[in-house]
Amino acid sequence: MFQLPYPVRDANARAGTSPLGNLPEWNLDDLYTGENAPELKRDLDWLEEACRSFAADYEGKLADLDAAGFLNCVLRNEKINQIAGRIMSFAGLRYYQLTTDAGRAKFLSDMQENVTNFTTPLVFFTLELNRLEDDHLGKLLAQNADLARYKPVFDRIRAMKDYQLSDELEKFLHDLGVVGDAWERLFDETIAGLEFEVDGEPLNIEGVLNLLTDPARDIREAAARELADVFQSNIKTFARVHNTQAKEKEVLDRWRGMPTPQTARHLSNDVEPEVVEALRNAVVNAYPKLSHRYYELKRKWLGLDVMQVWDRNAPLPMEDPKIVNWDRAERMVMDAYNAFDPRMGEIAAPFFKDGWIDAGVKPGKAPGAFAHPTVTNVHPYVMLNYLGKPRDVMTLAHELGHGVHQVLAAGQGEMLSSTPLTLAETASVFGEMLTFRKMLDGAKTNAERKVLLAGKVEDMINTVVRQIAFYDFECKLHDARRGGELTPDDINALWMSVQAESLGPAFEFMDGYETFWAYIPHFVHSPFYVYAYAFGDGLVNALYAVYAEGGPGFEDKYFEMLKAGGSKHHKELLAPFGLDASDPAFWDKGLSMISGFIDELEAMED
């Protein structure tokens, strides 16, 4: 509940140096007006007392509560989550704006310690909940409809029942969580503080990644080699972070009796392991007809005998390198959202008007992009590193989709609004697809259509193929760490073992590319998160096919799905659309859309 927001998109290359217009910055006043705001002190004081009194009133007594008493207990817990979430959202968002600022880092650390200390007495709640007999809890839910609303929450908590430790150990681990968070901050601050130089120009990581899409191949190569050099200079720090985080997870999993390193993620995602395995296998089996086939096309377009890693995100020779300024990007995304349904445009509009987006690339700012929901009685905030390429427009569409989803789900309340990661990417990827289709429909020439199709295929490969390769890398990393400390060379070898398989024979890999695992934030912040991207893309491709077929009432069904937040399982949410993610053939449907785009690109060669 009190995790920081983290970048939820791979910090892939961005480009653009032309004027972008007035890029918006966050106004966090809707959370608190500053570190010394009296409302913040009020909430900290309230939180400390609320946690103390909650424990005094309920610890050791959950089994004795009637339905009305149990509902009151849940509502009090939900209010505590909301206040704690508000405090941590404010501290985290300020920190990600300027991760190199010592004052912001200290404030974040202080708030984490306060919230952790205050909420330690609450650890008993989930432990006692899991000790309730199924029949007893079932009777309580049957007696009170308001309490029964929270059954999905109880089910997810009770899924951890078999992996629960003693009350004393659980409280100890809760307190110790602050130490694990410090390793995440070390990673963030190291990444944000890296200094690069390409052609005499000093750059941060976002700026140098941006050069990987430069039209000039020598500039792309220089950027790739500079990344490799700087990563190598810091590789011991990155290896230490990954070793420590993976070992911490291994210890926790072993004590809890988790059968695999992935189990905890599957449980938190409310998704069956066999569904994830079916997705993974479908994507890996499709590598030859997706990434291998596309990159062979791109190799020909670029006129190369073999592609290097700095060619992966190169612009096409026929691509117009024009920059999309912020006002135009806003219009493009809003036009697409409004064309789907004006209600979506109405929800998205305040993000632009009311200071809910921080878009500019700035020294010390965290790389990548995310949409953070904050708490249900405020609103989400979106962070971008906008540099004006069509891919940046797609990132805006993506993160705005998250924001729309979070606004709609807020009606479920603090405990039910949070969507499992597997479905959290639905609205974001759907928003991208709407924007892409709008742009494709407006293409005036075959060359323009080709560039748009190729760009979309590359984005989908990054979302599906690349993320499943990341997932395989993580699986190998955590398995290997169970056998002992991993050297940087060990981790490098694991990284390279998935790269050639996923990208295909069109590529050669320069010396130094083996370190490029170092900058991916997901591996540190949220192990095994990455398969959610492939899950979301495959799901949305299938969902968009239903929309394109023109079935009645799609828009209303779609909004109801987003409003559900985390209150329903993926099987229940997809049923109104005639879709079922547990059907192995489901994933082939989604992958066939990517393959179809590549078919069209190949046909253009004739």
N, C-alpha and C positions, 0 to 999 in steps of 0.2 A: 504493500500500500504506500510506503514512503520512499520508494525508489525514485531516483532522479529521472528526468526525461533523458533519453539518449538518442543519438542520431539513428534514424530508422531507414536510412537509405545509404547504400554504399557511396562513399565520397568519391564517386567516379569523376572523370575529367569534365571540366566546364571550360568555357572559352568566352572571350569577348573583352575588348578594351575600349570600345566606343562609349560615348555618354549614354547612360542607362536611364536618365531621368531622376526624379526624386524617389529614392528607395526608402520605404517606410522603416521606422524603428518601433520596437515595442513601447507601449505605455503600460507599465505594470501596476498603475495606481488602483486598478480594480481588485488587485490582491492586497497590496499595502503600498503606502506612499513612500516608504523608505525603511532603512534598518531601524530607525529610532521612532517609527510611527507608534503612537499610543495604542492603536488598534492591535498592533503586533504584540506589544507587551500584555495587553488585555487577554489576547488569545493564548499566549504562553501560560499566563497565570491560570486561565480557565482550564487549559488542557491538563496541567499538573494536578489540579484539584479534581477534575472530572475522572481522570484515570485512577486516582487514589480512592475516590468514593465508589467508583464502579467495582473495583476489586473488593472493597469492604462490603458492598451490598450483595455481591454475587459469587465470590470465590467459594467453592465447595458447596454451592446451593443450587446449581443449575438443574439437577435432577429433581429438586423439590418444587420447581416453579410450575404454576398452571399456565395455560395458553396465553392469557392476558399478561401475566408477569413475564413470560418468556419474550413476548413481543416487545414489551417495554425495555427489556434488557438489550434486545437486538437494536432497537431504535437509539438507545443511548450509545451503544458501540458504534453505530453508523455516524452519529454526530461527532464522536471523538475522531473517527477516521477523516471526517470532512475538515475539521479544524487542523488536524495534523497535516493533512494533504495540502491545505492552503498554505501553511507555513513553509513546507518543503518545496512546493511549487515556486513560491516567490524566491526562496534562496537559490534553488536550482536554476531558474531562468536567468536570474541576474548573473550567476556564475558562468553559464554557457555563453553569455554575451561577451565576457572578458575573462577567460579562464586563467590568464596570466596575472591577474590582479590579486595581490596577496590579501587585501582587505575582503574582497568578495569570497576568496577561498576560505578565509578564517570564519566569515559569517556563515557560510554553508556548513562548515565543520561544526561550528557551535550549535547551529540549529539541529543538525543530525544528532549530536550528542544529547541535546535537550529532549528531542522527541523520542529518541531511543530510551533514555532514562525514564521519562514520564510514562511511556507505554509498556515498559517491562512488566508491571503488575497485571497487564491485560493478557499475558501469554496463556493464563489458565483457561481463557474462554474457549479457544479452539480445542484444547486438550480435553476439557470436560465435555464439550459438545460431542467429541468423538467417542467418549465413554458411555454416552446414552444408548440404551437399547433401541434397535430399529422400531420395535412396536411402540415404545413409549413416545419417541419423536413423531412417529406416524399419527398417533392419537392427538398429540398437540396440534399438528398441522391440520388435521381434519376438523378440529374445533374452532379454528380461527382463520378466516380467509386472508386477513392481512398478514398473518404470520406465514401462511402457506406460500405467499409471494416469494419468500426467501428460500424456498426449497432448493432451487438451483445453486444458491450459495452454500447451503448446508451440504449438498451432494458433493460439491467440489472440495469443501473442507474435509468431509468424511472419506473422500478418496485417498487422503493421506493417513487414514486411520492405522493401516498396517505398518506405516513407516514412522510412527510417532515415538519419541523418546520420553523419558521421565519428565515430570514437570520441572524439576530442578535443572536438568540438562537443557530443556527447551528455553528456559529463562537465561541460562548461561549463553546459549547460542544467539539469542536475541541481543543480549548486550554486546557480544563479540562481533556482531554484524558491522559495527562502525569500523572495525579494523579492516575487514574485507573491502568496505567502501573506499578506504584510503588507497588501496591498490588501483582501484578504478580512477580515482582522482590523479594518481601519479601518471597513469597512462594518458588521461586527458590533457594534463598540463605538459607532459613531454611532447605529445603530438602538436599541441597548439604552440609550443615554444620552439619547434624545429625551425631552423633557418636554412634556406636554400638560396643558391645563386645560379641563374641561367643567363648567359650572355651579358654578364656584368650587372644584372638586375637582381636585387634582393627580393625574395618571395617567401610567403608562408606556404604551408602544405596545400591549401586550397588553390593558391595561385599557380603552383608548379603542376599540380594535377590538371589544372585548366589547360596547360600547354600541351597536354597529350592529345588534344583535339585541334591543335594548330594546323593550318594547311601545309606549312613548311615541314618536310620530313626531318630536316636536320634539327629544327627546334624541338620536335617531338622526341627525337633521339636524345638530344641534350637533356631534356627534362627527365626522361626515363633514367638516364645514367646518373643524374644528380639525385633523383629519388633513391636509387640503389646505394649511392655513396653515403648519403645522410642516414638512411636506414641502417646500413652496415656500421656506421660510427656509433649508433645507439642500440645496436642489436642485443647487447647484453642486458640492457634495461628492459627491452621488450620481452626477451626470453625469460627474465626473472619474473615479470608480471604474469606471463602466461603459465610458467611453471607453478607459481604460488597459487594462482586462481584455480588451476586444474587440480593441484594437490588438495587445496581446501575443499573443493567439490568432491574429490575422491574420498576424503575422510568423512564428510557429511553423508555421502551416499552409502559408505560402508557401515557407518553406525546406524543409519536408518534402514539398512537392508534393501536399498534400491537395486533392482536386478541389473540395470544398465545406467550409464551416465546420462542417457536421454530420457529416462523414465520421468524425472521430475518435470521436465519441459512438457512432455506429453500430457501429464496430469494437469499442469497449470493451463494447458491449451484445451483441455477437455476433448482430446482427440485420441482415438485408439492407435496404438503403435502400428498395427497392421495397415491402417489407412496411410500413415506417413511412409511406411515401407513400400506400399503400392505406388505412391507418388514418386518416391525416390527411384524406384526401379523403372517406372514408366519414363522418367526424364533421362536417366542414364542410358536406357535402351534406345532413346530417341536422339542421342547425341549425333549419330551419323547423318540423320535426315534434317537436323536443325543446325547446330553450330558448325559442324564439319562442312556441311553443304553451303551454308551462308558464307563462311569465311573463305571458302574456295572461290565463290563468286567475287567477294570483295578483293581477294588477291588479284584476280584478273582485272577488275576495274582500276586498281591502283597500278597495274602494269608491273607487278613484282614477281620474281621467281619464287620467293618465299616471304612470308610476313614476319615481322618482328613484333614484340609485345607493344612497341610504341605505335604500331599501325592498327591496333585493335579498335580504337575509337577515333581513327583518322576520319576527317570529312571526305566525302566522295569527290572525285575530280569535277563532277558536274554540279556540285553543291554551291549555292550562292552563300558566301560567308557573311551575310548581313546580320546585324545585331538587332534583337527584339528588345525595344526599350520597355520600361516597366508598365507604362500606361497601355501599350499595345498588348503586352502579356496579360494584363488584367482583363482587357476587352475580350481577348481570345478565349480565355478560360470562362469568363462570365457568360459570354455568348453561348458556349457549349453547354454550360450548366442550365441556363435559362431555356435553351432549345429543348433539353430533355424534359424539364418541368420547372415552371417559374418558382415553385416552392423551394427548389434547390438554390436558385439564384438569390432568393430572399434570405436564406440562411447564410449564404457565403458572403453577401455584401458587407456586413459589419467587419469582417476580417480586414477589408481594405480601408474602410472608412473610420474605424474606431481604434486603430493602433494595436491590432492583434497579430501583426506580422512584423518580424525583423528580417529584412531581406539582404542588406548589404554585406559584402566581404570586408572584414575589418581585422586588423592585427589582434591576435589573442582570442578571436572568436572561435568557438568550436566548429570543426568542419562538418560537411554534410547538411542534412536537413531533418527536421522532425516536426510533428504536431503533438503538443502536450495538452492533455485534457484538463489539467489543473483539478478543479473540483466542480461538482454538479451545480453549485449555486453561483459560479462565476462564469467562465467561458474558456475555450481552448486558446492557446497561442501557437503560432506557426513560426519556425525558424528556417530560413533559407540562406544559401550563399549564392546570390543571383548574379550571373555574369552575362546574361543576354542571349544565350544560344537556345535553339528550339528545345534541346533537352532540359534546359532550365525552366522553360514554359511547362514542360511535362512534369517536372518536379513540383512546380507550383500547383498544377492541377492535382497531382498526387496528394500533396500535403493538405490542400484545401479539402479534398475528399475525406481525409481523416478528420479534419475539423468539422465538416458537416455531420459526419457519423457521430462524433463526440457530442455535438450539440443535440442531435436527435435522441441519443441514448441517455442523455442527462436526466430525462424524465423518469428513468428507472430508479434514481437514487444512487447514493454512493456505493453501495455494496453490489448492485446489480447492473450498473451502467458499463463497467469495464468488460470489453469484449475479448474473448480468448484470441491469442495472436493469429491463429489460423483464419479467423474471420475478421480480424482487425484490419486486414489489408483489402477487404472487399470494396469499400466505398472509395478508397484511394486509387486502386487500380481501375475501378469503373470510371472514376473521374478522368483519369488519363485516357481511357479508351474513348470516352465521349469527346474529349478535346482533340484527340488524334483523328477521329472520324470526321469531325467538323472541319479540320484542316485538310484532310484528304478530299472531302467533297468540294472544297474550294480550290483544289489544284487546277491550274490553267493549262499545264503542258504535261506531256509524258515524263519529261525530265524531272519536273517538280513532283509528280506522283511517285516516281522512282525513288527520289531522295527521301520523301516522307515514309514510303514503305520500308526502305532500308533502315531508316532511323528507328522506326517502330520495331522492326525485327531485332535490331541491336539492343534496344531497350528490353525487349522480351527475353532475349538471350541472357542479358545481364540479370534479369529478374528471375529467370527459371534455371537456365543451365549454370550460370555462374554461382547462383546461391546454393544449388544442390551440390556443386563442387565444393563450395565452402562448407556445407554440412558434412560431406564426406571427410574433408580435412579435419573438422572438429572431432568427428567420430574417431579418426585415426589418432589425433593428438591426445584425446582423453584416454584412449586405450593404451597408448604408448606411455603416458605419464604414470599409469598404474604400475609400470615396470621399473620406475625410477626416474631420477632427474633427467631432463632432456637438454642437451646442448643446443646452441643456436643452429648448428649444422644438422642436428636431428630434426628440428622443427622445419628447417629449410627443405630437407629431403621429403618430409611428409607433404609440404606445400606443393612441391614439384610433382609428386606422385599423382596428383589430381589434375594438374594443369594441362598436360599434353592430352590426357584422356578426354577432357571436356572441350578443349578448344580445337583439337584436331590436327591433321598433318599439314595444314597450310602454314603452321607457325614454327619458327625457331625461337629459342628463349635465350636472351642475352645473359651473360654472367652478371649476377646481382639481382636478377628477377626473383631468385629463390627467397629473398627477404621481404617480398611485398605482402606477406601475411601480416607484417608488423603494424600496419596502420588501420586495419579493419576493426572498428570499435565494437561490433557485435560480439566478437569472440571473448572480449573482456567483460562487457556490460551485461550480456544476456546470452549465455551459452546455448547453442542450438536454436537460437531465434530464427536463423536465416531461412529455414525451410518454410516459414510462414509466407515469405515472398512468393515462392513457387506455388504454394497452396493457394494463395490469393489470386495469382495470375491465372492458374488453371481454372479456378472457380469462376472468376470473372469472365473468362473466355466462354465458358459454358453458359453463364448467365446472360452475356451479351448476345449469344446466339438465340436464346429465347426471346430477348427484347427485339432483335432484328426480325424475328418471325412474325412480330406484330400481335402477339397474344393479348387478349383483353385484360385491362387492369394491371399491366406490368408495373407502372409507376407507383400505384398505391401499394402493391405487394412489396415493392422495393423499399419504400419508405417505412412500411411496417417492419421489415427485416432490420433496417438500421435502428429503428426505435427500440427494438427488442434488446439491444445491448448484449449483455451477458446472461440474459434471463432464459435463453433457449439453447439447446444443443444444435450443432450444425445440421444434423439430420432433419430436425424439426423446422429449422429456418429455410432450408432448401426445398422442402416438400411442396410448398405452394407453386414452385416453378417446375416441378416434375424432375428435379435433380437429386442425386444421391452420391455424396462423396465417398461412401463406403463401397460403391460399385467400382471394381478395378477399371472398367471401361470408361468411367467418368473422366479420368485423367487423359486418356487418349483423345477425347473430344476437345479438351482445352489445348493440347499440344498440336492437334490438327489445324487449329487456326493459325499458329505460327508457321507450320509447314505450308499451309495454303498461301500465306504471304510470300514465302520463298518460291513457291511454284510460280506465282505471278511475276516475281522478279526474274526468274529464269526464262519465262516466256518473253519478257521484254528483250532478252538477248538475241532472240531469233529474228 
